[in-house]
Amino acid sequence: MKMKELKWTTERPDFACVFVTKHGTEYDLWQFYWREDKSTAEIGACNYYLAWADNYCDEWDEIEDCDFEEYLVLEILPTMEEVHKDRTDKR
């Protein structure tokens, strides 16, 4: 199987993924992933939001604040629909 060529871009990803950022000479590993909004669980709703986390899975600021010079997507993570289906199938 041939590996897809990875490319740096100046556009921030808008989907769930694992990615590296570049800011000057600094590089960091991050992820955007679908997280269940616990505040709506008590009314029986199951809502999700795209969360921004570091490589230790600690949640950071709003995705709009993820502002770096360049981004390199390493892996695309499950979509919101896939995460929801997986969680509801387990209930």
C-alpha positions, -999 to +999 in steps of 0.1 A: +000+000+000+014+034-010+014+061+017-002+094+007+022+123+005+018+147+035+018+184+027+020+215+049-008+241+045-016+275+058-053+266+062-064+253+096-083+220+093-120+221+100-125+184+106-115+158+132-078+149+128-044+146+143-020+174+131+013+191+136+015+229+138+045+251+129+051+285+145+085+298+136+109+271+147+084+254+171+064+223+162+035+209+183+012+179+180-026+185+184-059+169+176-094+181+168-120+154+178-157+151+184-166+154+220-200+149+236-216+180+251-224+169+286-245+200+293-273+187+270-272+151+283-296+158+312-324+168+287-318+136+267-301+153+238-269+140+224-249+169+209-213+171+199-187+198+193-153+197+177-128+200+205-092+211+203-067+190+224-030+187+229-010+155+226-019+146+262-057+149+253-061+180+275-087+203+259-075+237+248-093+269+237-119+274+210-108+260+176-110+295+162-080+303+185-059+276+169-039+301+148-005+289+135+016+296+105+013+261+090-006+228+096+003+192+086-026+167+089-012+133+099-044+113+104-081+119+098-103+109+127-139+096+127-166+120+117-193+132+141-218+107+125-194+078+131-187+088+167-224+092+174-233+058+158-205+041+178-217+056+211-254+049+205-246+013+194-229+008+228-259+020+248 
